[in-house]
Every structure is written in C-alpha cells, then in structure tokens.
Amino acid sequence: MNAPRRIGSILNQLMARRGYAQVESAEGLQRSVAAAVGPLLASGVRAGNVRRGVLQLFASDSPSLQELTFKKRQILKQLQQDHPEAGITDVRMKIGC
C-alpha cells in the first residue's frame, strides 16, 4: 500500500506535466520586459525562450530593435532582479514579433 502524498507535491507534478509553470514564467518575463522598455516600446516586443541563460527578445521592426539594443543593460538588470530563478545572463534581440 502506498503512503499518502502531500497535495503540494501532486500539484507540482501536475503543473510540470501540463506545462503550466512554463506559461506562467513566460508571462512573468513578458511583464518584466514591458516594464523595462516602457509602454511605447512594449507593444512591439515579445519575450521568447531562455536557453543556456540567454533570453531571446523579438522586435516587430528595425527601429524597435535598435531601441532594444540601447536599453539592453537596463532590460537585463530588470530581468535578473525580477526573475533570479531564471538564471538570465544575457539578452539577444532580433526581428520577428
């Protein structure tokens, strides 16, 4: 007979299986990026995946990409402060929103 399991461990396992944690994490990153770049630029920027500590950001057009490049340090600092668990060490940007 199996021992009873804590509800917290069951919920964590379910969230991992269904990918709910990844969706929540992506939305959190998007909110942090929007806060870092400001409301005018936020509508044309989308946060992508974090791979090996590098967050991919997608800009809707070339001027937005250039503005992101100018704000790279500010964005990185904001993300590291808001999401230390993500382990973000760099931000790369390209067009493709």
trRosetta pair geometry for C-beta under 8 A, 3 or more apart (Angstrom, degrees):
i j d omega theta_ij theta_ji phi_ij phi_ji
2 5 7.8 -21 148 -34 115 95
5 9 5.6 -102 173 71 107 122
5 10 5.7 115 112 -52 123 101
6 9 4.9 87 68 5 90 101
6 10 7.2 -162 96 -5 48 87
7 10 5.5 -58 -151 38 38 113
7 11 6.2 37 154 -19 71 106
8 11 5.8 -56 -146 38 30 109
8 12 6.3 31 156 -19 64 106
9 12 5.7 -50 -145 36 33 113
9 13 6.4 34 155 -19 63 106
10 13 5.8 -56 -151 37 30 111
10 14 6.4 29 152 -18 64 108
11 14 5.6 -55 -145 38 33 112
11 15 6.2 33 157 -19 67 106
12 15 5.8 -55 -145 37 29 110
12 16 6.3 28 156 -18 64 107
13 16 5.9 -56 -149 37 29 110
13 17 6.3 30 154 -20 64 109
14 17 5.7 -57 -147 37 30 112
14 18 6.2 10 163 -3 66 113
14 20 7.9 17 121 14 76 128
15 18 6.3 -66 -140 48 26 98
15 20 4.4 -84 -148 57 80 113
15 21 5.0 84 148 -38 110 95
16 19 7.8 33 -179 -69 26 33
16 21 6.2 -2 -87 10 55 131
19 22 4.9 -43 -170 35 78 118
19 23 6.3 81 134 -23 84 96
20 23 5.7 -55 -152 35 37 111
20 24 6.3 36 153 -17 69 106
21 24 5.7 -55 -148 39 33 111
21 25 6.1 34 153 -21 66 108
22 25 5.6 -53 -144 37 31 113
22 26 6.3 33 156 -20 65 105
23 26 5.8 -54 -147 35 30 110
23 27 6.4 28 155 -16 63 106
24 27 5.9 -57 -149 38 30 110
24 28 6.4 32 152 -20 64 108
25 28 5.6 -56 -149 36 31 113
25 29 6.5 32 153 -19 65 104
25 83 7.7 97 -156 -139 85 134
25 86 7.1 142 -167 -91 115 108
26 29 5.7 -52 -148 35 32 111
26 30 6.4 34 152 -21 64 105
26 47 6.7 176 -163 95 71 111
27 30 5.6 -52 -148 35 33 114
27 31 6.5 35 153 -19 65 103
28 31 5.8 -52 -149 34 32 111
28 32 6.5 30 153 -17 64 106
28 82 7.3 -174 164 145 99 115
28 83 6.4 126 127 -82 118 121
29 32 5.7 -57 -149 38 32 111
29 33 6.3 33 154 -19 67 106
29 47 4.4 -166 122 144 108 162
29 50 7.6 -158 -100 -40 155 111
29 55 6.9 -168 -163 -139 134 135
29 79 6.9 31 -140 -131 81 108
29 83 6.4 -11 -88 -33 77 163
29 86 7.2 102 -85 -97 112 162
30 33 5.8 -53 -146 36 31 111
30 34 6.3 33 154 -20 64 107
30 46 7.0 -19 -118 -149 107 55
30 47 4.7 -141 -82 22 65 118
31 34 5.7 -55 -148 37 30 113
31 35 6.4 31 154 -19 64 105
32 35 5.7 -53 -148 35 32 111
32 36 6.3 30 154 -19 65 108
32 78 5.6 165 176 137 95 103
32 79 5.4 114 130 -98 137 64
32 82 4.3 -169 -111 69 132 159
32 83 6.4 -104 -26 -15 165 111
33 36 5.7 -58 -148 37 31 111
33 37 6.2 9 163 -4 68 112
33 42 7.3 139 114 -127 79 84
33 45 6.0 -136 144 123 123 125
33 47 4.9 176 -11 -62 149 113
33 57 6.6 164 -140 -114 143 119
33 75 6.3 27 -130 -149 72 108
33 78 7.8 143 -93 96 33 128
33 79 7.1 21 -71 -75 71 108
34 37 6.5 -65 -138 45 25 96
34 39 7.5 41 178 -97 92 48
34 42 3.7 60 -139 -139 84 127
34 45 7.3 175 -86 73 63 111
35 78 6.4 -173 91 -173 101 142
35 82 8.0 120 55 -61 138 153
36 71 6.8 142 144 157 95 122
36 74 5.7 156 -172 129 100 90
36 75 4.4 118 133 -109 147 61
36 77 8.0 149 -127 65 125 76
36 78 3.9 -158 -86 35 118 160
36 79 7.2 -39 -40 -38 152 78
37 41 4.2 -102 152 88 114 123
37 42 5.5 154 79 -71 108 69
37 45 5.9 69 39 19 168 158
37 67 7.5 89 -156 128 107 109
37 68 6.9 -24 -112 -102 129 75
37 71 5.9 124 -111 105 74 160
37 75 6.5 18 -59 -88 86 108
38 41 5.4 68 66 25 87 99
38 42 6.5 -144 92 -30 37 96
39 42 5.5 -47 -133 19 29 122
39 43 7.8 34 174 -24 57 93
40 43 7.6 -66 176 17 25 100
41 44 6.2 -77 -168 48 51 99
41 45 6.0 32 147 -17 84 122
41 64 6.1 145 -148 -139 89 90
41 67 5.7 -138 -112 113 138 140
41 68 7.3 164 177 -67 136 76
41 71 7.9 140 87 17 169 155
42 45 6.0 -75 -141 41 32 105
43 60 8.0 -21 117 -11 69 145
44 59 6.1 32 138 -162 96 68
44 60 3.7 -97 -158 17 93 121
44 61 6.6 -48 -169 17 138 86
44 64 4.4 -113 116 -109 133 157
44 97 6.3 -102 -172 -62 60 167
45 57 6.0 -10 -167 -176 102 109
45 58 7.1 149 -157 79 51 51
45 59 5.7 -19 -101 -102 74 64
45 60 7.4 -98 -60 -12 39 86
45 64 6.5 -162 -64 171 85 123
45 68 6.5 140 -108 -85 128 124
45 97 7.2 -106 -113 -101 19 124
46 57 7.2 153 78 -161 43 60
46 58 4.6 -16 61 61 95 103
46 97 5.1 133 4 -137 115 83
47 55 6.5 -32 -156 179 96 116
47 56 7.7 118 -172 82 50 57
47 57 6.0 -34 -108 -106 53 73
47 58 7.9 -160 -74 20 8 80
48 55 7.0 147 63 -180 74 65
48 56 3.5 -32 62 84 131 102
48 57 6.6 -151 8 -79 91 22
48 58 5.9 88 -45 -22 109 102
49 55 7.7 -158 107 -138 29 56
49 56 6.0 20 51 29 61 112
50 53 6.9 3 179 -120 100 12
50 54 6.8 159 -154 74 61 34
50 55 5.0 -27 -96 -88 82 72
50 56 7.9 -162 -83 7 35 72
50 86 5.6 180 -58 -179 175 106
50 87 7.5 128 160 69 138 79
50 88 6.0 -93 -128 -89 128 89
51 54 5.9 -28 69 59 68 88
51 56 7.5 21 16 -23 100 107
53 87 5.2 -80 -104 132 86 92
53 88 6.0 142 -168 -135 62 27
53 89 3.9 16 160 15 125 105
53 90 6.5 70 124 20 90 81
54 88 7.5 99 -107 -148 15 72
54 89 6.9 -47 -70 62 60 81
54 90 4.7 -18 -111 73 84 99
54 91 7.2 162 -162 -94 67 20
54 92 5.7 25 175 -5 115 109
55 79 6.6 -106 1 -171 159 165
55 86 7.7 30 -70 148 115 135
55 88 5.1 -3 -26 -132 113 122
55 90 7.4 -171 26 94 68 49
55 91 5.1 -21 67 -112 96 74
55 92 7.4 175 84 27 46 67
56 92 5.6 -26 -109 72 63 94
56 93 7.7 144 -165 -93 52 32
56 94 7.4 -29 -165 23 96 99
57 68 6.2 -168 111 -164 140 146
57 75 7.5 -20 -53 165 157 156
57 91 5.9 20 -9 -177 117 104
57 92 7.1 176 25 86 76 41
57 93 4.6 -24 72 -104 102 82
57 94 7.8 144 83 23 58 53
58 93 7.6 169 -86 -153 21 65
58 94 6.4 -26 -114 74 64 69
58 95 7.2 61 -163 -175 73 17
58 96 4.7 -80 -147 77 116 77
58 97 4.8 156 129 -84 105 56
59 62 7.8 112 112 -87 129 14
59 64 4.0 176 -169 106 114 107
59 65 4.0 -173 58 -70 155 72
59 68 5.6 -133 -71 -10 129 141
59 93 6.1 41 -20 -179 110 108
59 94 7.2 -156 24 106 87 22
59 95 5.5 -53 72 -102 87 57
59 96 7.8 63 52 29 49 50
59 97 6.2 -66 135 -47 17 109
60 64 5.5 54 46 30 76 157
60 95 7.5 5 138 -149 9 79
60 97 3.9 -41 -84 22 67 147
61 64 5.1 94 58 12 72 105
61 65 7.1 -130 103 -8 37 92
61 95 6.8 33 -129 -130 15 113
62 65 5.4 -53 -146 34 34 115
62 66 6.4 35 157 -20 66 103
62 95 6.5 -23 -73 -81 58 135
63 66 5.6 -52 -148 34 34 112
63 67 6.4 34 153 -17 66 105
64 67 5.7 -55 -149 38 33 111
64 68 6.3 39 151 -22 65 104
65 68 5.6 -51 -150 33 32 115
65 69 6.6 37 150 -23 63 102
65 93 5.8 158 -146 140 81 118
65 94 7.1 12 -125 -149 127 20
65 95 5.6 -59 -59 -66 139 84
66 69 5.6 -49 -154 29 34 116
66 70 6.8 35 149 -18 63 101
67 70 5.6 -51 -153 33 37 113
67 71 6.4 14 154 -1 67 111
68 71 5.9 -72 -145 51 31 97
68 72 6.7 67 151 -70 65 74
68 75 7.2 11 -159 -30 78 154
68 93 4.7 158 117 -131 137 163
69 72 5.8 -9 -156 -38 34 113
69 93 6.4 -135 -68 55 72 142
71 74 4.7 -59 -169 49 78 117
71 75 5.5 84 129 -29 92 100
72 75 5.8 -59 -146 37 28 111
72 76 6.2 26 159 -18 65 109
72 91 5.8 -170 -153 70 86 118
72 93 7.4 -120 -96 -12 102 127
73 76 5.8 -55 -145 38 29 111
73 77 6.2 30 157 -19 64 108
74 77 5.9 -55 -147 36 27 111
74 78 6.4 28 155 -18 63 108
75 78 5.8 -58 -150 37 29 111
75 79 6.3 25 156 -16 65 109
75 91 5.6 -13 104 -12 120 174
76 79 5.9 -58 -146 38 29 109
76 80 6.2 27 158 -17 65 109
76 88 6.9 -155 -146 129 74 113
76 90 7.1 -26 -116 -133 129 27
76 91 5.2 -137 -76 -9 91 116
77 80 5.9 -57 -146 38 28 109
77 81 6.3 25 156 -18 63 110
78 81 5.8 -61 -149 38 28 110
78 82 6.1 12 160 -7 67 114
79 82 6.0 -62 -136 46 28 101
79 83 5.7 -35 -178 40 67 107
79 86 7.2 -69 167 67 98 140
79 88 5.0 -37 128 72 124 156
79 91 7.2 130 17 -70 152 120
80 83 7.3 -74 -115 64 16 66
80 84 6.5 50 -179 -94 58 65
80 88 5.9 -129 -77 71 72 98
81 84 7.5 -5 -144 -55 14 88
83 86 4.1 22 142 1 115 121
83 88 6.6 57 89 -1 109 119
84 87 7.8 47 169 -64 46 45
88 91 7.2 31 176 -65 118 80
